[in-house]
Amino acid sequence: MRPKMINGKGLTGEMLLNLAQCYVESINKGGVPEILTSLERVINNESKKIYESTVKEYMKLAEEKISDKSLPMPEDEILKRHREIVDILTENVMNSGQMIGHKEVQAI
């Protein structure tokens, strides 16, 4: 049996459980499960988790790179350090295997 995939990434157990829950909720309400809508909900949930963990990591790195001890500093230096943090986090997300699809993550 081949693993279930979404945009080339493996469907985790948690994602599959959320998808099944969407189907059950739809049936219990007397409706017909809409596969795409349920799948979109799972993708949005996973994307939100990635977003929230990335924001936490950004705040941690920002505290390290732009600490009170280093302030005041020129605006261009703050922007440079911000860009470094964003580049690190972008690479981490891209290489982590968490990303379901570039389009879905950008939508958040």
N, C-alpha and C positions, 0 to 999 in steps of 0.2 A: 504494500500500500504506500503510495506517495504522500508526503506531507502536504497539507493544505497551504496554499500560498496566496498572498495579496500583493500585487505589484512586485513579484519576485522575492518577497520576504516571507519567512515562515509564519504561519498563524499560531500564536501561543495558545496554551490551554485557557488562559484567562480571556483572551480575545474570543475564542470559540465559545466559552461559557457565556460571555456577553451577547454574542450573536444568537445563541440558543434562547437566552432570556428575552431578547427582542422578539423572536418568533413566537414564544409562548405568550408573551404579553399581548401581541397582536391577535392570536387565536382566542385567548381568553376574553378579549373585548369584542369578539364576534367578527373580526376582520380576517383578511388574508395577508399573511406576512409578505411584505415587500422586501425582497432580497437586497436590492440596492440600498434602500433606506436603512435597513438593519446593518448592512456592511459599512455604510457611511458613518453610522453612529459608533460602531466599533473603531473605525479609523480615527474619528474625532476624539474618542476617549483616549486612545493610545497617544495621539498627537498632543492632547492636553497634558498628559503625564510627562511627556518629553519636554514640553514647554515649561511646566512648573519646576521640574528638576533642573533645567537649564537656567532658569531665572535665579534659583537658589545658588547655583554654582557661580553665576555672574556676580551676584552680590558678595560672595565669599572672595572671589578673585579681585573684585573692585576694592574691597577693604584692604587687601594685600598690596595692590598696585597703586592705589590712590588713598593712602592713609592720612590721618590728621597730621602726622609728623612731616609728611611731604608737602603739605599745603602751607601757604598758597603756592601755586605753580601756574605757569602760563597756560592759557586755554588750549593752545595747540598741543601742549604736552599731555593734558587731560584727554584730548581727542585721540592722540596717538596711543595712549594706554588703553582707552576704551576699545579702539580698533584691534589692538593686540588681544584683548580679552575675547572680543567677538570672534576673531579668527580662531583662537584656541577652542572655543565652545563649538563653533561650526564644524571644525575638524573632528572634535570628539563625537558629536552627534552623527556625522556622516560615517565615521569609522566604527561606531558602536554596534551596528546591526539593528538598532532600535527603529531606524527610520523606515516607515512603511512605503512612502512615496514622497518625492520632493514636493509635488503639488499639494498634498494633504498638509504637510508641515507648514508650508508657506501660507496656507489659508488661515492659520491661527493668528 
